[in-house]
Amino acid sequence: MKKGDSRKKTGFTIIEVALVLAIAGLIFLMVFVALPQLQRQQRDSRRRDDILSFLETVKKYQTNNRGALPDGTGNAIAGGSGTSSENTWQDFYNNYLGDSFADPNGTKYTLEVTECDNTRDNDCKDLPVLDSMDYTLHVYRQATCKDSETAMGTSNPRNIAVLYRMEGSGIYCANT
């Protein structure tokens, strides 16, 4: 290098590069930590919409059947044969809900229909404790939501409450 040659060297220092990589790493870490929670919330939101759609379908059924609900209790599944009589929950599932009534992951919902036991402090029975999703809508006849996670009995035989265990946020209760 000649004396008097004052060319300035250009480029990034190692500290500047390390700082940029650290910031980028923090951004990626925040995205990967938040992403599963956002996806879980999105699936739970879809499940809430499915339950509200189910309740709208029940209202359509009641409109077509002079305000009556389907008969009986028990389980109803997609494509299930159930009982041979009409106006059962299995008949309702097959004719009103069909095969498209499924959880966001593709698993078909099942219905567990129960009469609300309003002899015990007017509360319906609690949902069983589950380790994982069971894709069962717990339908309580003659019931309404007491709060966001509990159903209670009513005197109106045309009311139903639906409870469903969400993936990330407890139990969701909705009623007609």
Secondary structure, 3 states (H helix, E strand, C coil): CCCCCCCCCCCCCHHHHHHHHHHHHHHHHHHHHHHHHHHHHHHHHHHHHHHHHHHHHHHHHHHHCCCCCCECCEEECCCCCCCCCCCEHHHHHHHHHCCCCECCCCCECEEEEEECCCCCCCECCCCCCCCCCCCEEEEEECEEEEECCEEEECCCCCCEEEEEECCCCCEEEEEC
